């Protein structure tokens, strides 16, 4: 029993450390996922604090994993983990059953799980935590208490520094499809272009019986094949239709990447084909700072002096020096760049470098990026 409990302790502890760490790397990304949940549950007040909650929850998750492995404050740690998993198990079940969120964000952008996969993972974790609670007397201190306390404090400080980098600079590791080295046109290719099977959907018909109020959902073949559901004089009313995924297939990691310019319309592939291109990306123009905009304006002047093509892309009109600003989808821009604004270097569609506005490269560094 002692060995069994220790094995479970390490598995659960490391999983929580990993889960918290990958989200701490990109706290802005996790805050966007929290916003999604707050919208679903109609809690707009919390959206104002989504970033703060993101940092707290992710670091707390890592701390609990560390405390569990070290065997410090067993009751507090296990109770906190169990309560956390009860909450997340409900959340993932709700998301899966009502199909409101396609990815729980449990592992940030590092690992994507289906809604039901996330729910199954949470149920297993909850069972393991209950086993740990029943065998908590076998959880021993890994270090003497003073050393264990120092290790816990250091882990929090390290995670705090990683979160700071993710907010005020860029995440130390980019798990998104716009990471350095990725080729955007390749990421946009459809399943058909790659010779793969695309996602398959089935139309579902939602009906209500106007005599007894009964509601049913039918497949397309069931609905069309039975006249009693749609012929004149039927007691069934068609409420609406919906698409249900029946085969996941391949979906391109990059979608909704469209550069729309006021004078020339869709210029996506024109810019992606350029051998050199610098993008200044502003996901949310209304939330930029004067300091940030001045910094990228100065940077833009330096790029223009080097005769390198440069373009401003934003979700709304924004003025950056004398640059043309083309419009892109706000969600796409937030995925491309965590800085607001930020800078991306492209070489024939391949991402060569990315910078937060605070880290904009100097003139003598710009040309070296394309070498």
RAWO-V613288 format. One record per backbone hydrogen bond with DSSP energy under -0.5 kcal/mol. NH is the residue of the N-H (numbers start at 1). CO is the residue of the C=O. E is the energy in kcal/mol with one decimal. If there is no record, write none. Layout:
<<NH	CO	E> <NH	CO	E>>
//
This chain:
<<5	1	-2.6> <6	2	-1.9> <7	3	-2.3> <8	4	-2.1> <9	5	-2.7> <10	6	-2.1> <11	7	-2.3> <12	8	-3.0> <13	9	-2.6> <14	10	-2.5> <15	11	-1.9> <16	12	-2.2> <17	13	-2.2> <18	14	-2.7> <19	15	-2.7> <20	16	-2.5> <21	17	-2.5> <22	18	-2.4> <23	19	-1.0> <24	20	-2.1> <25	21	-2.0> <26	22	-0.6> <27	24	-0.8> <30	26	-1.8> <31	27	-2.1> <32	28	-1.7> <33	29	-1.4> <34	30	-2.3> <35	31	-2.3> <36	32	-1.5> <37	33	-1.7> <38	34	-2.8> <39	35	-2.2> <40	36	-1.9> <41	37	-2.4> <42	39	-1.1> <43	38	-3.3> <46	43	-1.1> <47	43	-0.6> <47	44	-0.7> <48	44	-0.5> <48	45	-1.0> <49	46	-1.6> <50	47	-1.0> <53	49	-2.7> <54	50	-2.2> <55	51	-2.3> <56	52	-2.4> <57	53	-3.0> <58	54	-2.1> <59	55	-2.1> <60	56	-2.6> <61	57	-2.0> <62	58	-1.9> <63	59	-2.6> <64	60	-2.4> <65	61	-1.8> <66	62	-2.4> <67	63	-3.0> <68	64	-2.3> <69	65	-2.0> <70	66	-2.6> <71	67	-1.2> <72	67	-1.8> <77	73	-2.8> <78	74	-2.9> <79	75	-2.6> <80	76	-2.3> <81	77	-2.5> <82	78	-2.7> <83	79	-2.7> <84	80	-2.3> <85	81	-2.5> <86	82	-2.4> <87	83	-2.1> <88	84	-2.5> <89	85	-2.5> <90	86	-1.9> <91	87	-2.2> <92	88	-2.8> <93	89	-2.1> <94	90	-2.7> <95	91	-2.4> <96	92	-2.4> <97	93	-3.2> <98	94	-2.3> <99	95	-0.6> <100	95	-1.1> <101	95	-0.6> <107	111	-0.5> <108	105	-1.6> <110	107	-1.6> <111	107	-0.9> <113	111	-0.5> <118	114	-2.7> <119	115	-2.0> <120	116	-2.4> <121	117	-2.2> <122	118	-2.2> <123	119	-2.3> <124	120	-2.3> <125	121	-2.3> <126	122	-2.5> <127	123	-2.2> <128	124	-2.4> <129	125	-2.4> <130	126	-2.0> <131	127	-2.1> <132	128	-2.3> <133	129	-2.3> <134	130	-2.2> <135	131	-1.6> <136	133	-1.2> <138	135	-2.0> <139	136	-1.5> <140	138	-0.9> <142	70	-2.3> <143	70	-0.5> <147	144	-0.6> <148	144	-2.4> <149	145	-2.5> <150	146	-2.1> <151	147	-2.6> <152	148	-2.1> <153	149	-2.3> <154	150	-2.7> <155	151	-2.3> <156	152	-1.9> <157	153	-2.3> <158	154	-2.7> <159	155	-2.3> <160	156	-2.4> <161	157	-2.2> <162	158	-2.3> <163	159	-2.6> <164	160	-2.4> <165	161	-2.3> <166	162	-1.9> <167	163	-1.5> <168	164	-3.0> <169	165	-1.6> <175	173	-0.7> <179	176	-1.2> <181	351	-3.0> <182	179	-2.1> <184	182	-0.6> <184	349	-2.8> <187	183	-2.1> <188	184	-1.1> <189	185	-0.6> <189	186	-1.1> <194	190	-1.5> <195	191	-0.6> <195	192	-0.8> <196	191	-3.2> <198	196	-0.5> <199	250	-0.6> <200	247	-2.6> <202	244	-2.6> <204	242	-3.4> <205	218	-3.1> <206	204	-0.5> <206	240	-2.7> <207	205	-0.6> <207	216	-2.7> <208	237	-2.4> <209	214	-3.2> <210	208	-0.6> <210	235	-3.1> <213	209	-2.2> <216	207	-2.1> <218	205	-2.6> <220	203	-0.7> <223	219	-2.4> <224	220	-2.7> <225	221	-2.1> <226	223	-0.8> <227	225	-0.5> <229	226	-1.8> <230	227	-1.4> <231	227	-3.1> <234	231	-1.8> <237	208	-3.0> <239	206	-2.8> <239	237	-0.7> <240	206	-1.1> <242	204	-2.2> <244	202	-2.7> <246	200	-2.8> <247	200	-1.6> <250	197	-2.6> <254	187	-2.0> <255	253	-0.6> <258	256	-1.1> <260	258	-0.7> <260	327	-2.6> <261	259	-0.6> <261	265	-3.0> <265	261	-2.3> <267	259	-3.1> <267	265	-0.6> <271	267	-2.1> <272	268	-2.1> <273	269	-1.4> <274	271	-0.9> <277	346	-2.0> <278	309	-2.0> <279	344	-3.2> <280	311	-2.7> <281	279	-0.7> <281	342	-2.7> <282	280	-0.5> <282	313	-2.4> <287	284	-2.0> <288	285	-1.4> <293	289	-2.4> <294	290	-2.5> <295	291	-1.9> <296	292	-2.0> <297	293	-2.0> <298	294	-2.2> <299	295	-2.0> <300	296	-2.7> <301	297	-1.8> <302	298	-1.7> <303	299	-2.1> <304	300	-2.5> <305	301	-1.9> <306	302	-0.8> <306	303	-0.7> <307	304	-1.5> <308	303	-1.6> <311	278	-2.6> <312	324	-2.0> <313	280	-2.7> <314	326	-2.1> <315	282	-1.3> <320	318	-0.6> <323	320	-2.1> <326	312	-2.8> <326	324	-0.6> <327	260	-3.1> <328	314	-2.0> <333	329	-2.2> <334	330	-2.3> <335	331	-1.8> <336	332	-2.3> <337	333	-2.3> <340	341	-0.6> <341	281	-0.7> <342	281	-2.3> <343	355	-3.1> <344	279	-2.6> <345	353	-2.8> <346	277	-3.4> <346	344	-0.5> <347	350	-2.5> <348	274	-2.2> <350	347	-1.8> <351	182	-2.8> <352	345	-3.0> <352	350	-0.6> <353	345	-1.1> <355	343	-2.7> <357	341	-1.3> <359	356	-1.8> <360	357	-1.3> <365	362	-1.3> <366	362	-1.3> <367	363	-0.8> <369	365	-1.0> <369	366	-1.0> <370	366	-0.6> <370	367	-0.9> <371	368	-1.0>>
//
